[in-house]
Amino acid sequence: MKTIAVIGAGTMGNGIAHVFAQNGFQVHLIDIAQASLEKGLATITKNLDRMLAKASIGEKDKESTLNNISTFTNVKEGVINTDLVIEAATENLNIKLKIFKDLDEVCDEKTILATNTSSISITQIAAATNRPEKVIGMHFMNPVPIMKLVEIIRGYSTSDEVTKTIMELSANLGKTPTEVNDYPGFVANRILMPMINEAIETLYNGVAGVSEIDTVMKLGMAHPMGPLQLADFIGLDVCLSILNVMYDGFKNPKYAPCPLLVNMVTAGKLGIKSGEGFYDYSESRKAEKVSTQFN
């Protein structure tokens, strides 16, 4: 593989583009909004500068990485002559089905189609195409340039050859690919989201406050950040979406999102992205100040 296309220049998309470009791949970063592409490139540049300051890369590495990235607002133009397309758009089933239907029509028949979805069925996404054997999940973790894990999710029809190719490709990026089967939430979020939801329930029931819950999990369970801080980092809307996918998929009440989470998302309190969630980020992106509604 030499040329990779990434659909979506947001947090995950620009991170995926960064990693591939830094490892010598030609990357076509695609987004319908030019402003999103510019913001994505600015983020990549900022992250490269941070790596440069830490002497983990050199100036030539930064230049070659940026030179390996081309941007497109037209999907058809962006996917021409690509070996792999990775979709990293909004975590919305209908949007993803439309993207994959369109990709199937404009991509070369040899092109592998991957999705960075964190919870949606790979089998369902693949069914929107005429190449289900070439559709696979590549669930990168945020922040992509730092986190080592890539969940590789096989759909019902994903071929052994495609799975092997993507496992090897991920390893060549310096990642640790881990193969899992296609069930709601896969492994990472099937375990993580109920924990986050239970932390929200614990707050909702008045057992302890925001910082107290996070402190217990950080110091008692050696988590790098508490579950409420992590929820803010992921985005409360994303957490709610994943829990709903699992609740719908398993029909098990243990995956039902806490009413507090639902209300916060409805009110637009989404975490870092909105400036407030369980913590207040108006002055700092660090979880240092608990939101006034929980004081």
DRENDO-1510 file (C-alpha; in Angstrom, 1 decimal, always signed):
<recs>
REC; n; res; u; v; w
REC; 1; MET; +0.0; +0.0; +0.0 .
REC; 2; LYS; +1.2; +3.5; -0.9 .
REC; 3; THR; -1.8; +5.8; -1.0 .
REC; 4; ILE; -4.4; +6.2; +1.7 .
REC; 5; ALA; -7.5; +8.4; +1.8 .
REC; 6; VAL; -9.1; +9.6; +5.0 .
REC; 7; ILE; -12.6; +10.8; +5.1 .
REC; 8; GLY; -13.1; +13.5; +7.7 .
REC; 9; ALA; -10.6; +16.0; +9.0 .
REC; 10; GLY; -11.8; +16.2; +12.6 .
REC; 11; THR; -10.0; +14.9; +15.7 .
REC; 12; MET; -9.8; +11.3; +14.6 .
REC; 13; GLY; -9.4; +11.9; +10.8 .
REC; 14; ASN; -6.5; +14.3; +11.1 .
REC; 15; GLY; -4.8; +12.0; +13.7 .
REC; 16; ILE; -5.1; +9.1; +11.3 .
REC; 17; ALA; -3.7; +11.2; +8.4 .
REC; 18; HIS; -0.8; +12.3; +10.6 .
REC; 19; VAL; +0.2; +8.8; +11.5 .
REC; 20; PHE; +0.1; +7.5; +7.9 .
REC; 21; ALA; +1.9; +10.5; +6.5 .
REC; 22; GLN; +4.6; +10.3; +9.2 .
REC; 23; ASN; +5.2; +6.7; +8.2 .
REC; 24; GLY; +5.8; +7.5; +4.5 .
REC; 25; PHE; +2.3; +7.0; +3.0 .
REC; 26; GLN; +0.8; +9.5; +0.5 .
REC; 27; VAL; -2.4; +10.6; +2.3 .
REC; 28; HIS; -5.5; +12.2; +0.7 .
REC; 29; LEU; -7.3; +14.0; +3.5 .
REC; 30; ILE; -10.9; +14.6; +2.5 .
REC; 31; ASP; -13.6; +16.8; +4.0 .
REC; 32; ILE; -16.5; +18.6; +2.4 .
REC; 33; ALA; -15.6; +21.8; +4.4 .
REC; 34; GLN; -12.4; +23.6; +3.4 .
REC; 35; ALA; -12.3; +25.2; +6.9 .
REC; 36; SER; -12.2; +21.7; +8.5 .
REC; 37; LEU; -9.3; +20.7; +6.3 .
REC; 38; GLU; -7.4; +23.9; +7.2 .
REC; 39; LYS; -8.1; +23.3; +10.9 .
REC; 40; GLY; -7.0; +19.6; +10.6 .
REC; 41; LEU; -3.7; +20.6; +8.9 .
REC; 42; ALA; -3.1; +23.2; +11.6 .
REC; 43; THR; -3.7; +20.5; +14.3 .
REC; 44; ILE; -1.2; +18.1; +12.5 .
REC; 45; THR; +1.3; +20.9; +12.3 .
REC; 46; LYS; +0.9; +21.8; +16.0 .
REC; 47; ASN; +1.3; +18.1; +17.0 .
REC; 48; LEU; +4.4; +17.8; +14.8 .
REC; 49; ASP; +5.9; +21.0; +16.4 .
REC; 50; ARG; +5.3; +19.4; +19.8 .
REC; 51; MET; +7.1; +16.3; +18.8 .
REC; 52; LEU; +9.9; +18.5; +17.3 .
REC; 53; ALA; +10.3; +20.3; +20.6 .
REC; 54; LYS; +10.7; +17.0; +22.4 .
REC; 55; ALA; +13.3; +15.9; +19.8 .
REC; 56; SER; +11.3; +12.8; +19.0 .
REC; 57; ILE; +11.4; +13.9; +15.3 .
REC; 58; GLY; +13.6; +16.2; +13.2 .
REC; 59; GLU; +12.7; +19.2; +11.0 .
REC; 60; LYS; +13.0; +17.0; +7.9 .
REC; 61; ASP; +10.5; +14.5; +9.4 .
REC; 62; LYS; +8.0; +17.3; +10.0 .
REC; 63; GLU; +8.4; +18.6; +6.4 .
REC; 64; SER; +8.1; +15.2; +4.8 .
REC; 65; THR; +5.0; +14.4; +6.9 .
REC; 66; LEU; +3.3; +17.6; +5.8 .
REC; 67; ASN; +4.4; +17.1; +2.2 .
REC; 68; ASN; +2.8; +13.6; +2.2 .
REC; 69; ILE; -0.7; +15.1; +2.8 .
REC; 70; SER; -2.9; +16.4; +0.1 .
REC; 71; THR; -6.4; +17.8; +0.8 .
REC; 72; PHE; -9.6; +17.4; -1.1 .
REC; 73; THR; -13.2; +18.7; -0.7 .
REC; 74; ASN; -14.4; +16.3; -3.5 .
REC; 75; VAL; -14.6; +12.7; -2.4 .
REC; 76; LYS; -14.5; +11.3; -5.9 .
REC; 77; GLU; -11.2; +13.2; -6.7 .
REC; 78; GLY; -9.8; +12.3; -3.3 .
REC; 79; VAL; -10.2; +8.5; -3.5 .
REC; 80; ILE; -8.7; +8.1; -7.1 .
REC; 81; ASN; -5.9; +5.6; -7.1 .
REC; 82; THR; -6.0; +4.9; -3.4 .
REC; 83; ASP; -5.3; +1.5; -1.9 .
REC; 84; LEU; -7.3; +2.1; +1.3 .
REC; 85; VAL; -10.0; +4.5; +2.4 .
REC; 86; ILE; -10.6; +5.1; +6.1 .
REC; 87; GLU; -13.8; +6.8; +7.0 .
REC; 88; ALA; -13.6; +8.9; +10.1 .
REC; 89; ALA; -16.8; +10.9; +9.9 .
REC; 90; THR; -19.5; +11.6; +12.5 .
REC; 91; GLU; -20.6; +8.6; +14.5 .
REC; 92; ASN; -24.0; +8.4; +12.8 .
REC; 93; LEU; -25.2; +5.3; +11.1 .
REC; 94; ASN; -27.1; +7.0; +8.2 .
REC; 95; ILE; -24.1; +9.2; +7.4 .
REC; 96; LYS; -21.8; +6.2; +7.3 .
REC; 97; LEU; -24.1; +4.1; +5.2 .
REC; 98; LYS; -24.3; +7.0; +2.6 .
REC; 99; ILE; -20.5; +7.4; +2.6 .
REC; 100; PHE; -19.8; +3.7; +2.0 .
REC; 101; LYS; -22.5; +3.4; -0.7 .
REC; 102; ASP; -20.8; +6.4; -2.5 .
REC; 103; LEU; -17.3; +5.0; -1.9 .
REC; 104; ASP; -18.3; +1.7; -3.4 .
REC; 105; GLU; -19.4; +3.4; -6.5 .
REC; 106; VAL; -16.3; +5.6; -7.1 .
REC; 107; CYS; -13.4; +3.6; -5.7 .
REC; 108; ASP; -11.4; +1.0; -7.6 .
REC; 109; GLU; -12.6; -2.5; -7.0 .
REC; 110; LYS; -9.3; -3.4; -5.3 .
REC; 111; THR; -9.6; -0.6; -2.8 .
REC; 112; ILE; -10.2; -1.7; +0.8 .
REC; 113; LEU; -12.8; +0.3; +2.7 .
REC; 114; ALA; -12.3; +0.8; +6.5 .
REC; 115; THR; -14.3; +2.6; +9.1 .
REC; 116; ASN; -13.0; +4.2; +12.3 .
REC; 117; THR; -16.4; +3.7; +14.0 .
REC; 118; SER; -16.2; +3.0; +17.7 .
REC; 119; SER; -19.4; +1.0; +18.0 .
REC; 120; ILE; -21.5; +0.7; +14.8 .
REC; 121; SER; -21.8; -2.7; +13.1 .
REC; 122; ILE; -19.2; -3.3; +10.4 .
REC; 123; THR; -21.5; -5.9; +8.9 .
REC; 124; GLN; -24.3; -3.3; +8.5 .
REC; 125; ILE; -21.9; -0.8; +7.0 .
REC; 126; ALA; -20.5; -3.4; +4.6 .
REC; 127; ALA; -24.0; -4.3; +3.5 .
REC; 128; ALA; -24.3; -0.8; +1.9 .
REC; 129; THR; -21.6; -1.9; -0.6 .
REC; 130; ASN; -21.0; -4.5; -3.2 .
REC; 131; ARG; -17.7; -5.5; -1.7 .
REC; 132; PRO; -18.5; -6.6; +1.9 .
REC; 133; GLU; -15.4; -8.8; +1.9 .
REC; 134; LYS; -13.3; -5.7; +1.5 .
REC; 135; VAL; -14.9; -3.7; +4.4 .
REC; 136; ILE; -13.3; -3.7; +7.8 .
REC; 137; GLY; -13.2; -1.7; +11.1 .
REC; 138; MET; -10.0; +0.2; +12.1 .
REC; 139; HIS; -10.9; +1.7; +15.5 .
REC; 140; PHE; -8.0; +4.0; +16.3 .
REC; 141; MET; -7.8; +5.5; +19.8 .
REC; 142; ASN; -7.6; +9.2; +20.6 .
REC; 143; PRO; -5.0; +10.8; +20.4 .
REC; 144; VAL; -4.1; +8.8; +17.4 .
REC; 145; PRO; -0.4; +9.8; +17.1 .
REC; 146; ILE; +0.2; +8.6; +20.8 .
REC; 147; MET; -2.2; +5.7; +21.5 .
REC; 148; LYS; -0.8; +2.3; +20.4 .
REC; 149; LEU; -4.0; +0.3; +20.1 .
REC; 150; VAL; -6.0; -0.2; +16.9 .
REC; 151; GLU; -9.1; -2.4; +17.2 .
REC; 152; ILE; -9.4; -4.4; +14.0 .
REC; 153; ILE; -13.0; -5.5; +13.6 .
REC; 154; ARG; -14.1; -8.1; +11.1 .
REC; 155; GLY; -17.5; -7.9; +9.6 .
REC; 156; TYR; -19.5; -11.0; +8.9 .
REC; 157; SER; -18.1; -11.1; +5.3 .
REC; 158; THR; -14.6; -9.6; +5.8 .
REC; 159; SER; -12.1; -11.8; +4.1 .
REC; 160; ASP; -9.1; -13.4; +5.8 .
REC; 161; GLU; -6.8; -11.7; +3.2 .
REC; 162; VAL; -8.2; -8.2; +4.0 .
REC; 163; THR; -7.9; -8.8; +7.7 .
REC; 164; LYS; -4.3; -10.0; +7.4 .
REC; 165; THR; -3.5; -7.0; +5.2 .
REC; 166; ILE; -4.9; -4.5; +7.7 .
REC; 167; MET; -3.3; -6.2; +10.7 .
REC; 168; GLU; +0.1; -6.0; +9.1 .
REC; 169; LEU; -0.5; -2.4; +7.9 .
REC; 170; SER; -1.4; -1.3; +11.5 .
REC; 171; ALA; +1.7; -3.0; +12.9 .
REC; 172; ASN; +3.8; -1.2; +10.3 .
REC; 173; LEU; +2.5; +2.1; +11.7 .
REC; 174; GLY; +4.0; +1.2; +15.0 .
REC; 175; LYS; +0.5; +0.3; +16.4 .
REC; 176; THR; -0.6; -2.8; +18.2 .
REC; 177; PRO; -3.5; -4.2; +16.2 .
REC; 178; THR; -6.0; -6.4; +18.1 .
REC; 179; GLU; -8.6; -8.5; +16.1 .
REC; 180; VAL; -12.1; -8.6; +17.5 .
REC; 181; ASN; -15.5; -9.7; +16.2 .
REC; 182; ASP; -18.4; -7.5; +15.1 .
REC; 183; TYR; -20.7; -7.0; +18.1 .
REC; 184; PRO; -22.0; -3.6; +19.4 .
REC; 185; GLY; -19.2; -1.6; +21.1 .
REC; 186; PHE; -16.6; -4.2; +20.1 .
REC; 187; VAL; -14.3; -4.7; +23.1 .
REC; 188; ALA; -13.0; -1.2; +24.0 .
REC; 189; ASN; -16.3; +0.5; +24.3 .
REC; 190; ARG; -18.3; -2.5; +25.5 .
REC; 191; ILE; -16.2; -2.4; +28.6 .
REC; 192; LEU; -15.4; +1.3; +28.8 .
REC; 193; MET; -18.8; +2.9; +28.3 .
REC; 194; PRO; -20.7; +0.9; +31.0 .
REC; 195; MET; -17.9; +2.1; +33.4 .
REC; 196; ILE; -18.4; +5.7; +32.4 .
REC; 197; ASN; -22.1; +5.3; +32.5 .
REC; 198; GLU; -21.9; +3.8; +36.0 .
REC; 199; ALA; -19.7; +6.7; +37.1 .
REC; 200; ILE; -22.4; +9.1; +35.9 .
REC; 201; GLU; -25.0; +7.1; +37.7 .
REC; 202; THR; -22.9; +7.3; +40.9 .
REC; 203; LEU; -22.8; +11.1; +40.6 .
REC; 204; TYR; -26.5; +11.2; +39.7 .
REC; 205; ASN; -27.4; +9.2; +42.8 .
REC; 206; GLY; -25.3; +11.5; +45.0 .
REC; 207; VAL; -22.9; +8.9; +46.2 .
REC; 208; ALA; -19.9; +11.3; +45.6 .
REC; 209; GLY; -18.9; +14.4; +43.7 .
REC; 210; VAL; -17.2; +14.7; +40.3 .
REC; 211; SER; -13.6; +15.1; +41.5 .
REC; 212; GLU; -14.1; +12.5; +44.3 .
REC; 213; ILE; -15.3; +9.9; +41.7 .
REC; 214; ASP; -12.4; +10.6; +39.4 .
REC; 215; THR; -9.9; +10.6; +42.3 .
REC; 216; VAL; -11.0; +7.1; +43.4 .
REC; 217; MET; -10.6; +5.7; +40.0 .
REC; 218; LYS; -7.2; +7.4; +39.4 .
REC; 219; LEU; -5.6; +6.6; +42.7 .
REC; 220; GLY; -7.4; +3.4; +43.5 .
REC; 221; MET; -7.5; +1.7; +40.1 .
REC; 222; ALA; -4.4; +3.5; +38.5 .
REC; 223; HIS; -6.5; +4.9; +35.6 .
REC; 224; PRO; -4.6; +7.8; +33.9 .
REC; 225; MET; -7.7; +9.9; +34.1 .
REC; 226; GLY; -11.0; +9.5; +35.9 .
REC; 227; PRO; -14.1; +8.3; +34.0 .
REC; 228; LEU; -15.9; +11.6; +34.2 .
REC; 229; GLN; -12.9; +13.5; +32.9 .
REC; 230; LEU; -12.5; +10.8; +30.2 .
REC; 231; ALA; -16.2; +11.2; +29.2 .
REC; 232; ASP; -15.6; +15.0; +28.8 .
REC; 233; PHE; -12.5; +14.2; +26.7 .
REC; 234; ILE; -14.4; +11.8; +24.4 .
REC; 235; GLY; -17.4; +14.0; +24.2 .
REC; 236; LEU; -20.6; +13.3; +26.1 .
REC; 237; ASP; -22.6; +13.2; +22.8 .
REC; 238; VAL; -20.3; +10.4; +21.6 .
REC; 239; CYS; -20.6; +8.5; +24.8 .
REC; 240; LEU; -24.4; +8.8; +24.6 .
REC; 241; SER; -24.4; +7.6; +20.9 .
REC; 242; ILE; -22.2; +4.6; +21.7 .
REC; 243; LEU; -24.4; +3.6; +24.7 .
REC; 244; ASN; -27.5; +3.9; +22.5 .
REC; 245; VAL; -25.9; +1.6; +19.9 .
REC; 246; MET; -25.2; -1.0; +22.5 .
REC; 247; TYR; -28.6; -0.7; +24.2 .
REC; 248; ASP; -30.3; -1.1; +20.8 .
REC; 249; GLY; -28.0; -3.9; +19.8 .
REC; 250; PHE; -28.2; -6.0; +23.0 .
REC; 251; LYS; -31.7; -4.9; +24.3 .
REC; 252; ASN; -30.1; -5.1; +27.8 .
REC; 253; PRO; -31.0; -2.4; +30.3 .
REC; 254; LYS; -27.4; -2.4; +31.7 .
REC; 255; TYR; -26.4; -0.4; +28.6 .
REC; 256; ALA; -29.2; +2.2; +29.0 .
REC; 257; PRO; -27.7; +5.7; +29.3 .
REC; 258; CYS; -28.0; +7.5; +32.6 .
REC; 259; PRO; -30.7; +10.3; +32.5 .
REC; 260; LEU; -28.1; +12.8; +33.7 .
REC; 261; LEU; -26.0; +12.0; +30.6 .
REC; 262; VAL; -29.1; +12.4; +28.3 .
REC; 263; ASN; -30.0; +15.8; +29.9 .
REC; 264; MET; -26.4; +17.1; +29.7 .
REC; 265; VAL; -26.2; +16.3; +26.0 .
REC; 266; THR; -29.6; +17.8; +25.4 .
REC; 267; ALA; -28.4; +21.0; +27.1 .
REC; 268; GLY; -25.3; +21.1; +25.0 .
REC; 269; LYS; -22.9; +20.3; +27.8 .
REC; 270; LEU; -20.7; +18.0; +25.8 .
REC; 271; GLY; -17.3; +18.3; +27.6 .
REC; 272; ILE; -14.1; +19.8; +26.2 .
REC; 273; LYS; -15.6; +20.4; +22.8 .
REC; 274; SER; -18.3; +22.7; +24.2 .
REC; 275; GLY; -16.3; +24.2; +27.0 .
REC; 276; GLU; -18.2; +22.5; +29.8 .
REC; 277; GLY; -19.3; +19.0; +30.9 .
REC; 278; PHE; -18.5; +17.5; +34.2 .
REC; 279; TYR; -15.7; +20.1; +34.4 .
REC; 280; ASP; -15.5; +23.7; +33.3 .
REC; 281; TYR; -12.9; +24.3; +30.5 .
REC; 282; SER; -13.5; +28.0; +30.0 .
REC; 283; GLU; -10.1; +28.8; +31.4 .
REC; 284; SER; -8.1; +25.6; +30.7 .
REC; 285; ARG; -8.5; +22.4; +28.8 .
REC; 286; LYS; -7.3; +20.6; +31.9 .
REC; 287; ALA; -10.0; +19.1; +34.2 .
REC; 288; GLU; -9.2; +21.4; +37.2 .
REC; 289; LYS; -12.4; +23.1; +37.8 .
REC; 290; VAL; -15.7; +21.2; +38.4 .
REC; 291; SER; -18.7; +22.6; +36.5 .
REC; 292; THR; -20.8; +24.8; +38.7 .
REC; 293; GLN; -23.9; +22.6; +38.4 .
REC; 294; PHE; -22.1; +19.9; +40.4 .
REC; 295; ASN; -20.7; +22.2; +43.2 .
</recs>
